């Protein structure tokens, strides 16, 4: 599997994907793609909006706010999607 398969799985998922858990090699491939941006999140795990105060944590996201996360239990090129 690779970046194209991950993108197709996200696009074809029946519900909105909020997190893509990736094996190490795929995680590296996603970050090397140049499509990852940092989006601030606030307490409760919701995306921050302009003017939000308090502790904001930058999370790596792609597309429409899909958080990219490393999962060491997956095969190097594997992934798992979560709503």
KAHU-V129587 format. One record per pair of residues at least 24 apart in sequence whose C-alpha atoms are under 8 Angstrom apart, sorted by sequence separation. I is the first residue (numbers start at 1). J is the second residue. If there is no record, write none. Layout:
# KAHU-V129587
((I J) (I J))
This chain:
# KAHU-V129587
((2 26) (36 60) (37 61) (36 61) (37 62) (3 29) (36 62) (39 65) (2 29) (3 30) (35 62) (35 63) (27 68) (27 69) (27 70) (20 66) (22 68) (24 70) (18 65) (19 66) (20 67) (21 68) (22 69) (23 70) (24 71) (18 66) (19 67) (20 68) (21 69) (22 70) (23 71) (24 72) (17 66) (18 67) (19 68) (20 69) (21 70) (22 71) (23 72) (19 69) (21 71) (23 73) (26 76) (23 74) (24 75) (25 76) (26 77) (22 74) (23 75) (24 76) (25 77) (26 78) (23 76) (24 77) (26 79) (22 76) (23 77) (22 77) (23 78) (22 78) (23 79) (22 79) (21 79) (22 80) (20 79) (21 80) (20 80) (21 81) (20 81) (21 82) (19 81) (20 82) (18 81) (19 82) (17 81) (18 82) (19 83) (17 82) (18 83) (17 83) (16 83) (15 83) (10 81) (6 79) (2 77) (1 77) (1 78))
